[in-house]
């Protein structure tokens, strides 16, 4: 078991009790769930970051969009400066809305709404984005957001989650046993064989979650037509920076040095000065960072870094293995996702009229 903050280990049971009490209040109906008109698919994890939810949401949004659904993404926007519920535009300020909402808006090609109250964000989406297509809300990082009812719970599970412990000593927001409450558990291809038995062991009821497998790849792009830096300084502010280093190495791209910041870190002039100083100390000729970090670099900050060398943006791409079967499972789980049934009802309505 991984204990990141061992001095806080005595508090982990108290956190677990508080979590169980909150769940029971929902079960008793003392805490209410709100329902949106359209289908809600939640994508979440049991950990406080690093499971890869954002790339998965982007991938699922693309699949559903190309299958003819009208997709809306509802997200929280952690560590954002605004408390408003709003639609996020692709080039909005990441400090205002949060890094993940802006990245989702840039990459998904679908409307993205941000707000701590995801139900109200969904209401805004349904009122502001009418569509003749079947609407599907993707609830980003929604496994713990029980105030919004969902039709499907998709949970990403990693080996690091299995080896972790509850907050505040570890990074688990829920005990692993809650995996059994999910409709779908998503495993990484390289971990699927070992974790499949873990999922089956946690799912003791007759309703066992479906298991999907994803393949992750890192795509390296550079500014303009400049070649990739041969001696890059890597930097990131993500939950599991060691995964970034590992994936860079798997691509055969070794960073001369890695500088890490806290998850969702907002970059400022001092950070840029520090990165430039580190880069010059090792004679780096450029930088490599993640997409989530890149959206927080203002044009002025980027210009300063580029006096050292180009900034390479590492894009994490996710592919769902056996996509057709997975989508068929979704439609089976949520009957109203069946577009043929809806089109049949529309035709019969037109005939009666």
C-alpha positions as CSV (number, residue, x, y, z in Angstrom):
1,X,0.0,0.0,0.0
2,X,1.3,3.5,-0.9
3,X,1.0,6.0,1.9
4,X,2.0,9.4,0.5
5,X,1.5,11.3,3.8
6,X,2.1,8.7,6.6
7,X,1.7,11.4,9.4
8,X,-2.0,11.7,8.3
9,X,-2.7,8.0,8.3
10,X,-4.8,8.2,11.6
11,X,-7.2,10.5,9.8
12,X,-7.9,8.1,6.9
13,X,-10.5,6.1,8.9
14,X,-12.3,9.3,9.9
15,X,-12.4,10.4,6.2
16,X,-13.9,6.9,5.4
17,X,-16.6,7.3,8.0
18,X,-17.6,10.7,6.7
19,X,-17.7,9.4,3.2
20,X,-19.9,6.4,4.2
21,X,-22.3,8.8,6.1
22,X,-22.7,11.0,3.1
23,X,-23.5,8.0,0.9
24,X,-26.1,6.8,3.5
25,X,-27.7,10.2,3.5
26,X,-28.2,10.0,-0.2
27,X,-29.6,6.4,0.2
28,X,-32.1,7.6,2.8
29,X,-33.1,10.5,0.6
30,X,-32.0,13.1,3.1
31,X,-29.6,14.4,0.4
32,X,-31.4,14.8,-2.9
33,X,-30.2,14.0,-6.4
34,X,-31.2,16.2,-9.3
35,X,-32.2,14.9,-12.7
36,X,-31.5,16.4,-16.1
37,X,-33.8,15.7,-19.1
38,X,-31.1,14.1,-21.2
39,X,-28.8,11.1,-20.6
40,X,-25.9,11.7,-18.2
41,X,-22.8,9.6,-18.5
42,X,-20.3,10.1,-15.7
43,X,-16.6,9.6,-16.2
44,X,-14.7,9.4,-12.9
45,X,-12.1,7.6,-10.8
46,X,-11.5,6.7,-7.2
47,X,-8.4,8.8,-7.0
48,X,-7.8,12.5,-6.6
49,X,-6.1,12.9,-10.0
50,X,-3.9,11.2,-12.5
51,X,-6.2,8.5,-13.7
52,X,-6.5,10.1,-17.2
53,X,-10.2,11.2,-17.0
54,X,-9.8,14.2,-19.3
55,X,-8.3,12.3,-22.3
56,X,-11.0,9.6,-21.8
57,X,-13.7,12.2,-21.9
58,X,-12.3,13.7,-25.1
59,X,-12.2,10.3,-26.7
60,X,-15.7,9.4,-25.6
61,X,-17.0,12.7,-26.7
62,X,-15.5,12.1,-30.2
63,X,-17.0,8.6,-30.5
64,X,-20.5,9.8,-29.5
65,X,-20.3,12.9,-31.6
66,X,-19.4,10.9,-34.7
67,X,-22.1,8.4,-34.0
68,X,-24.7,11.2,-34.3
69,X,-25.3,12.3,-30.7
70,X,-25.3,15.9,-29.5
71,X,-22.6,15.9,-26.8
72,X,-22.4,18.4,-23.9
73,X,-19.5,18.2,-21.4
74,X,-20.2,19.3,-17.7
75,X,-17.1,19.9,-15.7
76,X,-16.0,21.3,-12.3
77,X,-13.0,23.4,-13.1
78,X,-10.7,22.8,-10.1
79,X,-8.7,25.7,-8.8
80,X,-10.4,28.2,-11.1
81,X,-10.7,31.8,-10.0
82,X,-14.4,32.2,-11.2
83,X,-17.3,30.7,-9.3
84,X,-19.8,31.3,-12.2
85,X,-21.6,28.6,-14.1
86,X,-20.7,29.3,-17.7
87,X,-20.0,28.0,-21.2
88,X,-16.3,27.7,-21.9
89,X,-14.9,28.9,-25.2
90,X,-11.7,27.3,-26.6
91,X,-9.5,30.3,-26.0
92,X,-10.9,31.5,-22.7
93,X,-8.5,32.2,-19.8
94,X,-7.6,28.9,-18.1
95,X,-7.1,30.8,-14.8
96,X,-10.7,31.9,-14.9
97,X,-12.4,28.6,-15.9
98,X,-9.7,26.1,-15.0
99,X,-7.2,24.2,-17.1
100,X,-9.2,21.1,-17.9
101,X,-12.4,22.9,-19.0
102,X,-10.4,25.1,-21.4
103,X,-8.5,22.0,-22.7
104,X,-11.8,20.2,-23.2
105,X,-13.3,23.1,-25.1
106,X,-10.2,23.3,-27.3
107,X,-10.1,19.6,-28.1
108,X,-13.6,18.2,-28.0
109,X,-15.4,20.3,-30.6
110,X,-18.6,20.1,-28.4
111,X,-20.1,22.6,-25.9
112,X,-18.4,22.6,-22.5
113,X,-20.0,24.0,-19.4
114,X,-18.2,24.6,-16.1
115,X,-19.6,24.9,-12.6
116,X,-19.4,23.5,-9.1
117,X,-23.1,22.7,-9.4
118,X,-23.0,20.3,-12.4
119,X,-26.8,20.1,-12.4
120,X,-27.2,23.8,-13.0
121,X,-24.4,23.6,-15.6
122,X,-26.5,20.9,-17.3
123,X,-29.7,23.0,-17.1
124,X,-27.8,25.8,-18.8
125,X,-26.6,23.4,-21.5
126,X,-30.1,22.1,-22.1
127,X,-31.6,25.6,-22.3
128,X,-28.8,27.1,-24.4
129,X,-27.9,24.3,-26.7
130,X,-31.2,22.9,-28.2
131,X,-30.7,20.0,-30.6
132,X,-32.8,17.7,-32.8
133,X,-30.3,15.0,-32.1
134,X,-30.2,12.8,-28.9
135,X,-28.4,14.8,-26.3
136,X,-25.8,13.2,-24.1
137,X,-24.2,14.9,-21.1
138,X,-20.7,13.8,-20.2
139,X,-20.1,14.5,-16.6
140,X,-16.3,14.9,-16.2
141,X,-14.9,13.6,-12.9
142,X,-18.4,12.8,-11.7
143,X,-18.1,9.6,-9.6
144,X,-18.1,11.5,-6.3
145,X,-20.6,14.1,-7.5
146,X,-23.7,12.3,-6.3
147,X,-26.0,15.4,-6.4
148,X,-26.4,14.9,-10.1
149,X,-28.2,11.7,-11.1
150,X,-26.5,9.8,-13.9
151,X,-27.6,6.9,-16.2
152,X,-24.1,5.4,-16.4
153,X,-21.1,5.5,-14.1
154,X,-17.8,4.9,-16.0
155,X,-14.8,4.6,-13.6
156,X,-11.1,4.5,-14.6
157,X,-8.9,2.3,-12.5
158,X,-5.1,2.1,-12.4
159,X,-2.6,0.0,-10.6
160,X,-1.6,3.1,-8.6
161,X,-5.1,3.3,-7.3
162,X,-5.0,-0.3,-6.2
163,X,-1.7,0.3,-4.3
164,X,-3.0,3.6,-2.8
165,X,-4.8,4.4,0.4
166,X,-7.6,6.8,1.4
167,X,-7.2,10.6,1.8
168,X,-5.7,12.4,3.5
169,X,-2.8,9.9,3.9
170,X,-3.1,8.7,0.2
171,X,-4.9,9.9,-2.9
172,X,-8.0,7.7,-2.9
173,X,-11.2,9.7,-2.6
174,X,-13.2,6.4,-2.1
175,X,-12.4,2.9,-1.0
176,X,-11.6,0.5,-3.9
177,X,-14.8,-1.5,-3.0
178,X,-16.9,1.3,-4.6
179,X,-15.6,0.1,-8.0
180,X,-18.4,-2.5,-7.7
181,X,-21.0,0.3,-7.9
182,X,-19.8,1.3,-11.4
183,X,-21.5,0.2,-14.6
184,X,-18.2,0.2,-16.5
185,X,-14.6,0.0,-15.3
186,X,-11.9,1.2,-17.7
187,X,-8.4,-0.4,-17.6
188,X,-5.2,0.6,-19.3
189,X,-4.0,-2.0,-21.9
190,X,-0.7,-2.6,-20.1
191,X,-2.5,-3.2,-16.8
192,X,-5.6,-4.9,-17.9
193,X,-4.5,-8.5,-17.3
194,X,-3.5,-7.9,-13.7
195,X,-6.4,-5.6,-12.8
196,X,-9.2,-7.6,-14.4
197,X,-9.1,-10.1,-11.5
198,X,-9.0,-7.2,-9.0
199,X,-12.3,-5.8,-10.5
200,X,-13.9,-9.2,-10.4
201,X,-12.8,-9.7,-6.8
202,X,-14.4,-6.4,-5.8
203,X,-17.6,-7.1,-7.6
204,X,-19.2,-9.7,-5.4
205,X,-22.8,-9.0,-6.5
206,X,-24.5,-10.5,-9.5
207,X,-24.4,-7.1,-11.3
208,X,-20.7,-7.0,-12.2
209,X,-19.4,-3.9,-14.1
210,X,-18.4,-4.2,-17.8
211,X,-14.7,-3.9,-18.4
212,X,-13.3,-1.8,-21.2
213,X,-9.7,-1.5,-22.2
214,X,-7.9,1.6,-23.5
215,X,-4.6,2.1,-25.2
216,X,-2.7,5.3,-24.4
217,X,-0.2,7.0,-26.7
218,X,1.8,10.2,-26.4
219,X,1.9,12.5,-29.4
220,X,4.7,15.1,-29.5
221,X,4.1,18.3,-31.4
222,X,6.2,21.4,-31.7
223,X,5.6,25.1,-32.4
224,X,5.8,26.0,-36.0
225,X,8.1,23.9,-38.2
226,X,10.9,23.8,-35.6
227,X,12.4,20.4,-34.9
228,X,12.0,18.8,-31.5
229,X,14.6,20.1,-29.0
230,X,17.4,17.6,-28.5
231,X,18.0,18.6,-24.9
232,X,14.6,19.6,-23.5
233,X,13.7,20.6,-20.0
234,X,10.4,19.0,-19.1
235,X,7.9,20.6,-16.7
236,X,4.4,19.9,-15.6
237,X,1.8,20.5,-12.9
238,X,-0.2,17.2,-12.8
239,X,-1.2,14.7,-10.2
240,X,1.3,12.0,-11.2
241,X,4.3,13.6,-12.9
242,X,6.2,10.3,-12.9
243,X,3.7,9.0,-15.5
244,X,4.6,11.9,-17.8
245,X,8.3,11.1,-17.5
246,X,7.6,7.4,-18.1
247,X,5.6,8.0,-21.3
248,X,8.2,10.4,-22.7
249,X,10.8,7.7,-22.2
250,X,8.6,5.2,-23.8
251,X,8.5,7.4,-26.9
252,X,12.3,7.5,-26.9
253,X,12.3,11.2,-25.9
254,X,14.4,11.8,-22.8
255,X,14.2,15.0,-20.9
256,X,17.4,16.4,-19.5
257,X,15.6,17.5,-16.4
258,X,12.1,17.5,-15.0
259,X,10.6,20.4,-13.0
260,X,7.3,19.6,-11.3
261,X,4.6,21.8,-9.8
262,X,1.4,21.1,-7.9
263,X,-1.6,19.7,-9.8
264,X,-3.5,22.5,-11.6
265,X,-0.7,24.9,-10.9
266,X,-1.2,28.4,-12.3
267,X,2.0,29.7,-13.9
268,X,3.3,33.2,-13.3
269,X,6.4,35.2,-14.1
270,X,8.4,33.8,-11.3
271,X,7.7,30.2,-12.5
272,X,8.9,31.1,-16.0
273,X,12.0,32.8,-14.6
274,X,12.7,29.6,-12.6
275,X,12.2,27.4,-15.7
276,X,14.5,29.5,-17.8
277,X,17.1,29.5,-15.1
278,X,16.9,25.7,-14.9
279,X,17.0,25.3,-18.7
280,X,20.1,27.5,-19.0
281,X,21.8,25.6,-16.2
282,X,21.7,22.4,-18.1
283,X,22.1,24.0,-21.5
284,X,18.6,23.0,-22.6
285,X,17.5,24.0,-26.1
286,X,13.7,23.9,-25.5
287,X,10.9,22.6,-23.3
288,X,8.4,19.8,-23.2
289,X,5.2,20.0,-21.2
290,X,1.6,18.5,-21.1
291,X,-1.5,19.9,-22.9
292,X,-3.0,20.7,-19.5
293,X,0.0,22.9,-18.6
294,X,0.2,24.5,-22.0
295,X,-3.3,26.0,-21.8
296,X,-2.2,27.9,-18.7
297,X,0.7,29.6,-20.5
298,X,-0.3,33.1,-21.7
299,X,1.2,34.4,-25.0
300,X,3.6,36.5,-22.9
301,X,4.7,33.6,-20.8
302,X,5.2,31.4,-23.9
303,X,7.2,34.1,-25.7
304,X,9.6,34.3,-22.7
305,X,10.1,30.6,-22.7
306,X,10.7,30.5,-26.4
307,X,13.7,32.7,-26.0
308,X,15.4,29.5,-24.8
309,X,13.9,27.2,-27.4
310,X,10.6,25.8,-28.8
311,X,7.9,24.4,-26.5
312,X,6.9,20.9,-27.3
313,X,3.3,20.0,-26.3
314,X,2.8,16.3,-25.4
315,X,-0.7,15.3,-26.2
316,X,-2.0,12.1,-24.4
317,X,-4.3,10.3,-26.8
318,X,-6.7,7.5,-25.8
319,X,-8.1,4.7,-28.0
320,X,-10.9,2.5,-26.8
321,X,-10.3,-1.1,-27.8
322,X,-13.3,-2.8,-29.3
323,X,-15.2,0.5,-29.7
324,X,-18.2,-1.0,-31.4
325,X,-18.9,-3.5,-28.7
326,X,-18.5,-0.9,-26.0
327,X,-21.0,1.5,-27.6
328,X,-23.5,-1.3,-28.0
329,X,-23.1,-2.0,-24.3
330,X,-23.9,1.7,-23.5
331,X,-27.0,1.6,-25.6
332,X,-28.1,-1.6,-23.9
333,X,-27.6,-0.1,-20.5
334,X,-29.4,3.1,-21.4
335,X,-32.3,2.3,-23.7
336,X,-33.0,5.9,-24.6
337,X,-29.6,6.1,-26.3
338,X,-31.0,3.9,-29.0
339,X,-31.4,6.4,-31.9
340,X,-33.3,3.9,-34.0
341,X,-36.0,3.6,-31.3
342,X,-36.3,7.4,-31.1
343,X,-36.5,7.8,-34.9
344,X,-39.2,5.2,-34.9
345,X,-41.2,7.1,-32.3
346,X,-40.8,10.4,-34.3
347,X,-42.1,8.7,-37.5
348,X,-45.1,7.3,-35.7
349,X,-45.8,10.8,-34.2
350,X,-45.7,12.4,-37.6
351,X,-48.1,9.7,-39.0
352,X,-50.6,10.4,-36.2
353,X,-50.4,14.1,-36.9
